[in-house]
Amino acid sequence: QVQLVESGGGSVHAGGSLRLSCTASGSIPSVYLMGWFQRPPGKMDELVATIASDGGTNYADSVKGRFIISRDSDHKTIYLQMNNLKPEDTAVYYCNLHRPYGQDWWGQGTQVTVSS
């Protein structure tokens, strides 16, 4: 149906940058909301950023001014450019595709570790 594959995680020092990628395949709906969630150690999933099929974006307050969500023109791949990373950004990051009034699909997750 729909498959999401993530990449780009890693380990960096505070102040460093990473760029996460999520590539979708399958029957992608024409109207959708895609985004990134984070799962800090011992915590529940939290929304980081979203991008809609019309291009509109939203960010969690904690990442505004530091992270940028974007997509390729073919709508198959989204990115999360993470700048000025902080230790509290350490988490497993998951790509999500949401179909309005339908189901959600999730990537496998990619680990981001930020050392102080």
N, C-alpha and C positions, 0 to 999 in steps of 0.2 A: 504494500500500500504506500506508505511513506516511511522513509528511513532517513535519519539524521546522523551524520558522522562528524565528530568534533576533533579538533587538533589545536596545537599551539600552546598548551600549558607547559609549565616548567617551574624552575626555582630561580628567584632573583632576589637581590638586595632591595631594601626600601629605597624608593625613588626611581627604581628601574621601570622598564616597560615590557609588556607582552602583547601579542596580537593573537586572539583566538579566532578560529574559523569554524564554521558549521556549514556543511554542504548537504542539501536535501535532494532526495531522489524519489521517484514514484509519482503518484497523482497528487500534485500540489494544488490546493484550491486557489481560485483566482482572488478571493478575498480571505485574508488571513492576518494573524498577528504572530510574529516571531520574536523571540527574545532570549535573554540569558538569565538564568537563575544561579544562585550560589548556595552551597550547603557548607557553612563553616563547621569546624569540628564540634560535634555534640549539639548542633543546632538544626532547625528545620529549614527547608528551602525558602529563600528570599529572592524577590525579584530584583534584578540589576538594571536591565534596560530592555526596551521593546522597540520594534519597528513594524509598522503596519504595511499592508499592501499598497496604500496610497503614499507611503514614504514618511508618514508622521512618526516621530520618535518620542520616547519618554524615558526618564532616568530616575533611579533612586536618588534621594537627596545626598546620600553618602558618596556617590560617584560623580555627581554633576561637576563639570569642569575638568574632570580627569579622564573619564571614559567616553568613547565615541562608538556608537553602533552604526553600522552601515551595511550595504548589500551590493552585490554585483547587479548589473543591469538585467541579467537574465533571471533574477529573483531566485536563483538556485543556491546561492551562498551568502551568508551573513557573517559579519566580522564584529569583534569587540576589541577595539584598540584601548588598551589599559595603560595609562601613563601615571607617573608619580605614585607607584604602587606603595601601599602601606601594609604592615603586618596583619592588620585586621581584614585585609582583602583575601587572606589565605582561606581557601575553600576549594571544593570541587565545583566546577562550573558546568552547567548543563544547558544545552540548546533546547529550545521548546518551539514547537509549531502548534498554534491553536487555530482551529477552524470554528468560526462563529456558529453557535448552536450545534456544534459537533464535538469531535473528540480532540484529544491532545496527543502529540507525539513527542518523544524525548530522545535526546542523544545519550550516549553512553557515559558522558562526563569526562572532564579533563582536569587534572589537579594543578592548581596554582598555589605556590608556596612563596611567601615573601618574608625574608629574614630581616631582623632589625640590625 
